[in-house]
Amino acid sequence: MICERDDFSLTGPLHLTSIDWANEHHRRSVAASLVQGIYVSERDRQLQREGPELALSPLWSEFFGFRLIRKLVDDADHSIFGGIYEYNKPHSQTAKSLELSPRFVIAFRGTVNKADSISRDIELDIHVIRNGLHTTTRFEIAIQAVRNMVASLGDGSSVWLAGHSLGASMALLTGKIIARTGVFLECFAFNPPFLSPPIEKIKDKRIKHGIRIAGSVITAGLALAKKATQQVSQNHRALPAPQDSFAALSDWFPRLYVNPGDHLCSEYIGYFDHREKMEEIGVGFVERLATQNSLGGLLVDIVSGGKNTEGPVHLIPSSVLTVNLSSSRCFKEAHGIHQWWREDKRFETKVYQYK
């Protein structure tokens, strides 16, 4: 039996018969569809839907003129966790629109609840929680694919990253690492996990703001203590002070897509909004330190003895944040990838830049 969500003809954005790459809705819809194509590729593999008559994944990319030229396969369970798409640019599009189009899109799926992949995916989810995604072999495969693509093109202006849930963490982390080299890839992160208590769920704005201020003060205090300890250690060993890698990423603007009804990603709304509020009341210096750290990340760092050099994936200095303002019936719908190409949803977008 064919699952309806896998069938492009039933649930895909069929209204996008012509792509305007200057249109945010079109860009978001195509990127989300390509990520869905990776989900369906893995389910095609597990359900042995092979060949043009059975495989459902090709239409999720071919409808928009993309072709999956390489599947990224996990070395542990042999599941398809990502893929590289190449865009066959049609002659019918205007030159201005084509200038904004990607040449390649590297997409990553999230967790697939199937027997052949669920245990490995949950293992990766745990690595995200422990700030250890960068230590996994799946991530090594992903970052090498991105590095090779950027190197072969000479720059990253025509390379997009896209991912959903766990895959959004993969896209953000690969984008972060590439951005440190001065190459800022366009990144579409759908429902990216933000590891924090769901403070955004609190209805009373005063209580919510008070909790965030207290959290910022505690986090900034612990970060200062950690920094002082590192400086003492460096002085003893005559080592140079580390560069501010967080500020170095301030000119990279990944596109984050979150739903307030999804507690796994909704805290991004408060993360950026609170930073602006702290600036308004004159204590932005506290938040500038707190926004680079998380209580969980600091605790993990203490437990690991300071060996975790990468830090939490979800801490981003700047972003283009899009929030789905339409109500969701349940968590599954709020966390799903399908919402991001729906025409009947109401979205609000705001740009945040780290100062």
JODAHU-V710068 format. One record per residue. RES is the residue in one letter. PSI is psi as a letter, one per 40 degrees, with the letter a starting at -180 (none if undefined). Layout:
<<RES;PSI> <RES;PSI>>
//
This chain:
<<M;h> <I;h> <C;h> <E;d> <R;d> <D;e> <D;h> <F;d> <S;e> <L;d> <T;e> <G;i> <P;g> <L;e> <H;e> <L;g> <T;e> <S;h> <I;h> <D;h> <W;e> <A;e> <N;h> <E;d> <H;d> <H;d> <R;d> <R;d> <S;d> <V;d> <A;d> <A;d> <S;d> <L;d> <V;d> <Q;d> <G;d> <I;d> <Y;d> <V;d> <S;d> <E;d> <R;d> <D;d> <R;d> <Q;d> <L;e> <Q;f> <R;g> <E;i> <G;i> <P;d> <E;d> <L;d> <A;h> <L;e> <S;d> <P;d> <L;d> <W;e> <S;d> <E;d> <F;d> <F;e> <G;e> <F;i> <R;h> <L;h> <I;e> <R;h> <K;h> <L;h> <V;h> <D;h> <D;e> <A;d> <D;e> <H;f> <S;i> <I;h> <F;e> <G;i> <G;i> <I;h> <Y;i> <E;h> <Y;h> <N;g> <K;h> <P;i> <H;e> <S;e> <Q;i> <T;i> <A;d> <K;d> <S;d> <L;d> <E;d> <L;e> <S;i> <P;i> <R;d> <F;i> <V;h> <I;h> <A;i> <F;h> <R;i> <G;a> <T;h> <V;h> <N;g> <K;i> <A;d> <D;e> <S;e> <I;d> <S;d> <R;d> <D;d> <I;d> <E;d> <L;d> <D;d> <I;d> <H;d> <V;d> <I;d> <R;e> <N;f> <G;e> <L;d> <H;e> <T;e> <T;i> <T;d> <R;d> <F;d> <E;d> <I;d> <A;d> <I;d> <Q;d> <A;d> <V;d> <R;d> <N;d> <M;d> <V;d> <A;d> <S;d> <L;e> <G;d> <D;i> <G;e> <S;d> <S;e> <V;h> <W;i> <L;i> <A;i> <G;i> <H;h> <S;b> <L;d> <G;d> <A;d> <S;d> <M;d> <A;d> <L;d> <L;d> <T;d> <G;d> <K;d> <I;d> <I;d> <A;d> <R;e> <T;e> <G;e> <V;h> <F;h> <L;i> <E;h> <C;h> <F;h> <A;h> <F;h> <N;f> <P;h> <P;h> <F;h> <L;g> <S;i> <P;i> <P;g> <I;d> <E;e> <K;e> <I;h> <K;d> <D;h> <K;d> <R;d> <I;d> <K;d> <H;d> <G;d> <I;d> <R;d> <I;d> <A;d> <G;d> <S;d> <V;d> <I;d> <T;d> <A;d> <G;d> <L;d> <A;d> <L;d> <A;d> <K;d> <K;d> <A;d> <T;d> <Q;d> <Q;d> <V;d> <S;d> <Q;d> <N;d> <H;d> <R;e> <A;f> <L;i> <P;i> <A;i> <P;i> <Q;i> <D;g> <S;d> <F;d> <A;d> <A;e> <L;e> <S;d> <D;e> <W;h> <F;g> <P;i> <R;h> <L;h> <Y;h> <V;i> <N;h> <P;d> <G;e> <D;h> <H;e> <L;d> <C;e> <S;d> <E;e> <Y;d> <I;d> <G;d> <Y;d> <F;d> <D;d> <H;d> <R;d> <E;d> <K;d> <M;d> <E;d> <E;d> <I;e> <G;e> <V;f> <G;d> <F;d> <V;d> <E;d> <R;d> <L;d> <A;d> <T;e> <Q;e> <N;i> <S;i> <L;d> <G;d> <G;d> <L;d> <L;d> <V;d> <D;d> <I;d> <V;d> <S;e> <G;f> <G;e> <K;e> <N;g> <T;e> <E;d> <G;i> <P;h> <V;d> <H;e> <L;h> <I;h> <P;d> <S;i> <S;i> <V;h> <L;h> <T;h> <V;h> <N;h> <L;e> <S;i> <S;i> <S;i> <R;d> <C;i> <F;d> <K;d> <E;d> <A;d> <H;e> <G;i> <I;d> <H;d> <Q;d> <W;e> <W;e> <R;h> <E;d> <D;e> <K;i> <R;h> <F;i> <E;h> <T;h> <K;i> <V;h> <Y;h> <Q;h> <Y;h> <K;none>>
//
